[in-house]
Amino acid sequence: MQPVPSILTPRPIATEAFTDAIAAVARLEEIYERNTRFLRDRFEAYANGEPLTTRVRATYPFVRVTTSTHARLDSRLSYGFVAGPGVHETTVTRPDLFRVYLTEQINLLIRNHGIPVEIGESYEPIPIHFAYRRDINIDAVLLGRGKFPVDRPLRDVFDTPDLAAMDDAIANGVLQRLPGAPEPLALFRAARVDYSLHRLYHYTGTDPEHFQNFVIFTNYQFYVDVFVRLCHNYMASGYPASDAFIEPGNVVTHNARLGGGTTGVVPERMPQMPAFHLMEPGYRGTSVINIGTGPSNARTITDHVAVLRPHAWLMLGHCAGLRNTQKLGDYVLAHGYVREDHVLDEELPLWAPIPALAEMQVALEQAVGEVTGLAGFELKRVMRTGTVASVDNRNWEIGDPAIIRRLSQSRAIALDMESAAIAANGFRFRVAYGTLLCVSDKPLHGEIKLAGMAGEFYRQRVGQHLEIGLKALEKLKAQEWERLHSRKLRSFAEVAFQ
């Protein structure tokens, strides 16, 4: 028989109970920083040619709560409590990044159940790639200078990402627990979060530290151009609500009232889905991401943004108006979705409804009224509320006539390629979602978007549309955050963390 290889690990840290959330998060940080530093030290020695005769392993910290009763203090919230008696546990990564979030979640558990939480080291290995904030391959080149042993794969020495273990079974409601295993405490375990944190920089060109709790997705660069100009004006004028503006490459423009100045280097080429962040204290600012065209992009970016646990996201973009009574430049407030895009059919069956969320709908409708100066029945001159259909075929107009029949039967009033995926993933990941589109063409009624017409349309409407979206987010920020996390988004036996 082959001998069982020994494993080199850091000194164990004993599990400890905490009744203070701040102290609990401090212990999470202590464990995480110690264990990732251990991995980096061993990796850098290995990269510089030091032989390793054993495997190297360090694990993520965990949060655990054990209850013996269904009782809880506050039943108004949709989160902050476990579903029933038993042991509930999750692994945690980057407690420095999630400090505010984790402190709130742990404090709610302690307060609602009147019991301590336990903090300790889990059995979930930290992949060596995730011990680094950025791409490990860059560090390997800088550190190793080609000294890696060529006859021994990296995964023989260190734990590497196991994609089979980084699924969304908890969020999808299909988790198969092993006998005696704890119930999940959060939607995502640590390695799944780490995976998305690394992908966010890859896709958006900005570090996850810069993402804010209110997000706008758009499918046109024109919206980004307007947002960038607005944010630079804010920074130059000393706008009181925001501290900095972040662009791809982590280019930071500081607010003039805080000293001003710009740091960072503009990348040679833009990332696939560039992100821009107007930063406010406590992550209360706004992130705008140009996701480009198509439901695949919409699903990809929301899969990753979801691990940051934002309070709300909006889709602002252009659509085809399906009714002859609509005009170019009219707005469409989605209250339902026809999911002809099919990018989430396996994770969220088509029979699952994607409901309109009252707080989001009210904020968007009020914002349209305030920006356009219209109210009541007059608001119907520029905005209709109805079903939005999203497709995966950009040339749907010249495709199978059956799609036209299905659109008519669904009572859809607008069509795009991204909105249904963004709303569906909001529903799936328990993130409040909303959609406000602007009619840019009416292909079923002879008004096709041509180059000259499009340029004039964009000049007239993009600025106003973005202003409406930003005003709607300001209204949402003024509410208690708990109201945004609707119980409509929670399942029967839900995890405790928001």
C-alpha positions in Angstrom: 0.0 0.0 0.0 1.0 3.6 -0.7 1.8 5.5 2.5 -0.7 8.3 3.3 1.2 11.6 2.6 1.6 13.9 5.5 0.0 17.4 5.3 1.8 20.5 6.4 -0.8 22.9 8.1 -0.6 26.0 10.3 -1.0 25.6 14.0 -4.7 24.8 14.8 -6.8 27.7 16.2 -9.5 26.4 18.7 -13.1 27.0 18.0 -14.5 29.7 20.2 -18.0 31.1 21.0 -18.8 34.8 20.7 -21.7 37.0 21.8 -20.2 40.1 20.2 -20.4 40.3 16.4 -17.4 42.7 16.1 -15.2 40.3 18.0 -16.5 37.4 16.0 -15.6 39.0 12.7 -12.2 40.0 14.1 -11.5 36.3 14.8 -12.6 35.4 11.3 -10.1 37.9 10.0 -7.4 36.5 12.2 -7.9 33.0 11.0 -8.2 34.0 7.3 -5.2 36.2 7.3 -3.0 33.8 9.1 -4.0 30.8 6.9 -3.7 32.6 3.6 -0.3 34.1 4.6 0.8 30.5 5.5 -0.1 29.4 2.0 1.6 32.3 0.3 4.8 31.8 2.3 4.9 28.1 1.4 4.1 28.8 -2.2 6.8 31.5 -2.5 9.4 29.2 -1.0 8.3 26.5 -3.5 8.4 29.0 -6.4 12.0 29.8 -5.4 13.0 26.2 -5.6 12.6 25.0 -2.0 11.6 21.3 -2.2 8.4 20.2 -0.5 8.0 16.6 0.6 4.5 17.0 2.0 1.2 18.5 0.8 0.5 22.0 2.1 -3.0 22.9 3.3 -4.8 25.6 5.2 -8.6 26.0 5.5 -11.2 28.7 5.5 -12.7 30.0 8.8 -16.3 29.1 9.5 -19.3 30.7 11.3 -21.6 28.2 13.1 -24.8 28.6 15.1 -26.6 25.8 16.9 -30.2 26.3 18.0 -32.7 24.0 19.8 -35.9 25.9 19.1 -38.0 27.5 16.3 -38.5 30.7 18.4 -36.8 33.9 17.4 -37.1 37.5 18.5 -38.0 39.4 15.3 -40.2 37.9 12.6 -40.4 41.0 10.4 -37.1 40.4 8.6 -36.6 38.1 5.7 -33.1 37.1 6.9 -31.1 37.1 10.1 -32.5 33.9 11.6 -32.2 30.2 10.9 -35.1 28.2 9.6 -35.3 25.8 12.5 -33.4 23.8 15.2 -30.1 22.3 14.4 -26.5 23.2 13.4 -26.1 25.8 10.8 -22.7 26.7 9.3 -20.9 28.4 6.4 -17.3 29.0 5.5 -16.1 32.6 5.0 -13.5 34.3 2.8 -12.2 37.8 2.7 -13.7 39.0 6.0 -11.9 42.3 5.4 -14.0 42.9 2.3 -17.2 41.6 3.9 -16.6 43.1 7.4 -19.7 45.3 7.5 -21.9 42.6 5.9 -20.7 39.8 8.3 -21.0 42.0 11.3 -24.6 42.7 10.5 -25.5 39.1 9.8 -23.8 37.7 12.9 -25.3 40.4 15.1 -28.7 39.5 13.9 -28.2 35.8 14.6 -27.0 36.6 18.1 -29.9 39.0 18.7 -32.7 37.0 17.2 -31.8 33.7 18.8 -30.2 34.9 22.0 -27.3 32.5 21.6 -23.6 32.8 20.7 -22.0 32.0 17.4 -18.9 29.8 17.0 -15.9 30.8 15.0 -13.2 28.3 14.0 -11.3 26.6 11.2 -13.3 24.5 8.8 -12.4 21.5 6.8 -12.8 23.4 3.5 -9.3 23.9 1.9 -8.3 27.3 0.6 -7.1 26.8 -3.0 -3.6 28.2 -3.4 -4.9 30.5 -6.3 -7.4 32.1 -3.8 -4.7 32.8 -1.2 -3.8 35.7 -3.6 -6.1 38.7 -4.2 -5.2 38.7 -7.9 -4.0 36.2 -10.6 -1.5 33.8 -9.0 0.2 33.3 -12.3 1.5 36.9 -12.2 3.0 36.3 -8.8 4.4 33.0 -9.9 6.3 34.6 -12.7 7.6 37.3 -10.4 8.6 35.0 -7.6 9.7 31.8 -9.3 11.7 32.9 -12.3 11.2 29.4 -13.7 12.3 27.4 -10.7 9.1 25.3 -10.3 9.7 21.6 -10.4 8.7 20.5 -13.9 8.0 16.9 -12.8 5.5 17.6 -10.1 2.1 19.3 -10.8 1.1 22.2 -8.5 -2.0 20.3 -7.4 0.2 17.5 -5.9 1.5 20.0 -3.4 -1.3 22.6 -2.9 -5.1 22.5 -3.0 -6.3 24.0 -6.3 -9.9 25.2 -7.2 -12.3 22.3 -7.4 -15.0 23.5 -9.7 -17.2 20.5 -9.0 -17.5 21.8 -5.4 -18.2 25.4 -6.3 -21.7 25.1 -7.5 -24.9 27.0 -6.6 -26.8 24.1 -5.1 -27.7 26.1 -2.0 -29.1 29.1 -4.0 -30.9 26.8 -6.4 -32.5 24.9 -3.6 -31.1 21.5 -4.7 -28.4 20.9 -2.0 -28.1 17.3 -1.0 -26.7 17.3 2.5 -24.7 14.3 3.7 -26.1 12.7 6.9 -25.0 14.7 9.9 -23.7 17.6 7.9 -24.7 21.1 9.1 -27.4 23.1 7.4 -26.1 25.9 5.2 -26.0 29.4 6.8 -25.3 31.4 3.6 -26.1 31.1 -0.1 -22.4 30.8 -1.0 -19.5 28.9 0.6 -16.1 30.5 0.7 -14.5 29.0 -2.4 -17.5 29.9 -4.6 -17.2 33.5 -3.3 -13.5 33.6 -4.0 -14.0 32.3 -7.5 -16.4 35.1 -8.3 -14.2 37.8 -6.7 -11.4 36.8 -9.0 -13.7 36.7 -12.1 -15.1 40.2 -11.3 -11.7 41.8 -11.8 -11.2 39.7 -15.0 -14.5 40.8 -16.5 -14.9 44.4 -15.2 -11.3 45.6 -14.7 -12.0 46.8 -11.1 -11.3 45.1 -7.8 -14.3 43.8 -5.8 -13.5 46.2 -3.0 -14.8 49.0 -5.2 -18.3 47.5 -6.0 -21.1 49.3 -4.3 -24.4 48.0 -2.9 -26.6 49.5 -5.7 -25.9 48.4 -9.2 -27.0 49.5 -12.7 -26.5 47.1 -15.6 -26.7 48.6 -19.1 -26.2 47.2 -22.6 -24.9 50.4 -24.2 -21.7 52.4 -23.8 -23.7 55.7 -24.1 -25.0 55.3 -20.6 -21.5 54.7 -19.3 -20.2 57.9 -21.1 -22.9 60.0 -19.4 -22.2 58.4 -16.0 -18.4 59.0 -16.3 -18.9 62.7 -17.2 -21.4 63.1 -14.3 -19.0 61.5 -11.8 -16.0 63.5 -12.9 -18.1 66.6 -12.4 -19.1 65.4 -9.0 -15.4 64.8 -8.0 -14.3 68.2 -9.4 -17.1 70.1 -7.6 -16.7 68.4 -4.2 -20.0 66.6 -4.3 -20.8 65.9 -0.7 -22.3 62.4 -0.9 -19.4 60.6 -2.6 -15.8 60.1 -1.8 -14.2 58.8 -5.0 -14.9 57.5 -8.6 -13.3 54.3 -9.8 -12.8 53.3 -13.4 -11.3 50.2 -15.1 -7.7 49.6 -14.2 -8.6 50.7 -10.6 -8.2 54.3 -11.7 -9.3 56.4 -8.7 -10.4 60.0 -8.9 -10.7 61.4 -5.4 -13.2 64.0 -4.5 -11.9 67.6 -4.4 -13.2 68.1 -0.9 -10.9 65.2 0.2 -7.9 66.6 -1.6 -8.6 65.5 -5.2 -6.1 63.8 -7.5 -6.1 60.7 -9.6 -4.2 57.4 -9.1 -4.0 54.2 -11.2 -3.2 53.4 -14.8 -5.8 53.3 -17.6 -5.6 49.8 -19.2 -4.4 49.5 -22.8 -7.7 47.9 -23.7 -11.1 47.8 -22.0 -12.2 44.6 -20.2 -15.2 42.7 -21.5 -17.7 44.3 -19.2 -16.2 47.5 -17.8 -17.4 48.7 -14.4 -17.5 52.2 -12.9 -18.1 53.0 -9.2 -19.3 56.2 -7.5 -18.2 55.4 -4.0 -20.0 56.4 -0.9 -19.3 55.5 2.8 -20.6 52.0 3.8 -20.7 50.9 0.1 -23.9 53.0 -0.3 -22.8 54.3 -3.7 -23.6 53.2 -7.3 -21.8 50.8 -9.6 -22.6 50.9 -13.4 -21.5 47.9 -15.5 -21.7 47.8 -19.3 -22.6 44.2 -19.8 -22.7 44.4 -23.6 -25.2 42.4 -25.6 -26.8 39.1 -24.9 -28.3 37.0 -22.1 -25.1 35.0 -21.6 -23.3 38.2 -20.5 -26.2 39.1 -18.3 -26.2 35.8 -16.6 -22.4 35.7 -16.3 -21.9 39.0 -14.6 -24.9 38.6 -12.2 -23.6 35.2 -11.2 -20.5 37.0 -9.9 -21.9 40.2 -8.6 -24.4 38.2 -6.5 -21.6 37.0 -4.1 -21.1 40.7 -3.0 -24.7 40.6 -1.6 -25.8 44.0 -3.1 -29.1 45.5 -1.9 -30.5 46.1 -5.4 -29.7 46.0 -9.1 -31.4 47.7 -12.1 -31.4 47.1 -15.8 -31.4 50.3 -17.8 -31.2 49.7 -21.6 -32.8 49.9 -24.9 -35.6 47.6 -26.2 -37.8 47.0 -29.2 -41.3 48.4 -28.7 -43.8 45.7 -29.6 -47.0 47.9 -29.7 -47.8 50.3 -32.5 -49.0 52.9 -29.9 -45.5 53.2 -28.4 -43.1 56.0 -29.6 -39.4 55.9 -29.9 -38.1 57.2 -26.5 -41.0 55.9 -24.5 -40.1 54.0 -21.3 -41.1 50.5 -20.3 -41.3 49.5 -16.7 -41.2 45.7 -16.5 -43.7 43.9 -14.2 -43.2 40.5 -15.8 -40.8 38.6 -18.0 -41.0 36.1 -20.9 -37.8 34.1 -20.6 -37.1 33.2 -24.2 -33.3 33.5 -23.6 -33.0 30.1 -21.9 -29.7 30.8 -20.1 -31.1 29.9 -16.7 -33.6 27.2 -17.5 -31.6 24.5 -15.7 -31.1 26.5 -12.5 -34.5 28.3 -12.4 -37.3 26.4 -14.2 -39.5 28.4 -16.5 -42.5 27.5 -14.4 -41.1 29.7 -11.6 -42.6 33.2 -11.8 -40.3 36.3 -11.5 -42.6 38.7 -9.6 -42.4 42.5 -9.7 -41.1 43.9 -6.4 -43.2 46.7 -5.1 -40.3 48.8 -3.6 -38.5 48.7 -6.9 -41.5 49.4 -9.1 -42.6 52.4 -7.0 -39.1 53.9 -6.9 -38.8 53.6 -10.7 -42.3 55.0 -11.5 -41.8 57.9 -9.1 -38.4 58.7 -10.6 -39.8 58.7 -14.2 -42.5 61.1 -13.0 -40.2 63.5 -11.3 -37.6 63.6 -14.1 -40.2 64.0 -16.9 -42.5 66.3 -14.9 -45.5 64.1 -15.6 -47.8 62.4 -13.0 -50.9 60.2 -12.8 -52.6 59.5 -16.1 -50.3 61.9 -17.9 -47.4 59.7 -17.1 -48.8 57.1 -19.5 -47.8 59.4 -22.4 -44.2 58.4 -21.9 -44.2 55.1 -19.9 -46.0 51.8 -20.0 -45.9 49.0 -17.4 -46.0 45.5 -18.8 -44.3 42.3 -19.7 -40.8 42.4 -21.2 -39.6 39.4 -23.4 -35.9 38.6 -23.6 -34.6 36.4 -26.4 -31.3 34.9 -27.3 -31.5 35.7 -31.0 -30.6 39.3 -32.0 -32.2 38.7 -35.4 -35.5 37.5 -34.0 -37.5 39.7 -36.4 -36.4 37.6 -39.4 -36.6 34.3 -37.6 -39.4 31.8 -37.0 -42.8 33.5 -37.2 -43.8 31.4 -34.1 -41.8 33.9 -31.9 -44.1 36.7 -33.0 -47.2 34.6 -32.1 -45.8 33.8 -28.7 -44.9 37.4 -28.0 -48.5 38.4 -28.8 -49.9 35.7 -26.6 -47.7 36.7 -23.7 -49.0 40.4 -23.9 -45.4 41.5 -24.0 -44.9 45.2 -24.8 -41.1 45.2 -25.2 -38.3 42.9 -26.2 -34.6 42.9 -25.4 -31.9 40.3 -24.7 -30.7 40.9 -21.1 -33.5 42.0 -18.8 -35.1 38.6 -18.1 -31.7 37.0 -17.2 -30.9 39.9 -14.8 -34.3 39.7 -13.1 -34.2 35.9 -13.0 -30.8 35.8 -11.4 -31.9 38.5 -8.9 -34.8 36.2 -7.9 -32.5 33.2 -7.8 -29.9 34.9 -5.7 -32.3 37.0 -3.5 -31.2 40.4 -4.8 -33.9 43.0 -5.4 -34.2 43.7 -9.1 -36.0 46.1 -11.5 -36.1 46.9 -15.1 -36.7 50.2 -16.9 -36.1 50.1 -20.7 -36.3 52.8 -23.4 -37.9 52.1 -26.8 -35.2 52.5 -29.5 -37.0 50.9 -32.4 -40.3 49.2 -33.4 -39.4 46.5 -36.0 -42.8 45.0 -36.1 -44.2 48.3 -37.1 -41.7 49.5 -39.7 -39.5 51.6 -37.5 -36.1 49.9 -37.7 -33.1 51.4 -35.8 -30.7 52.7 -38.5 -27.5 54.5 -37.8 -28.6 58.1 -38.2 -31.9 57.6 -36.4 -30.0 55.8 -33.5 -27.6 58.7 -33.1 -30.3 61.2 -32.6 -32.3 59.0 -30.3 -29.4 58.4 -28.1 -28.6 62.1 -27.8 -32.1 62.8 -26.7 -32.8 60.0 -24.3 -29.7 58.5 -22.7 -29.0 61.3 -20.3 -32.6 61.4 -19.1 -32.9 57.6 -18.8 -29.7 57.5 -16.6 -30.9 60.3 -14.5 -34.1 58.4 -13.8 -32.2 55.3 -12.8 -29.9 57.2 -10.5 -32.9 58.9 -8.9 -34.7 55.6 -8.4 -31.6 54.3 -6.6 -31.5 57.4 -4.4 -35.1 56.6 -3.4 -34.1 53.0 -2.5 -31.1 54.2 -0.5 -33.4 56.4 1.6 -35.5 53.4 2.7 -34.5 50.9 5.4 -32.4 48.3 3.6 -34.5 45.5 5.2 -37.5 46.5 3.1 -35.5 45.8 -0.1 -34.8 42.2 0.9 -38.4 41.1 0.3 -39.8 37.9 1.7 -41.0 37.2 -1.9 -37.4 36.3 -2.7 -37.0 33.7 0.2 -37.8 30.0 0.0 -39.5 27.8 2.6 -36.3 26.8 4.5 -34.1 29.8 3.9 -30.5 30.4 4.9 -30.0 33.0 7.6 -27.5 35.3 5.8 -29.0 38.0 3.6 
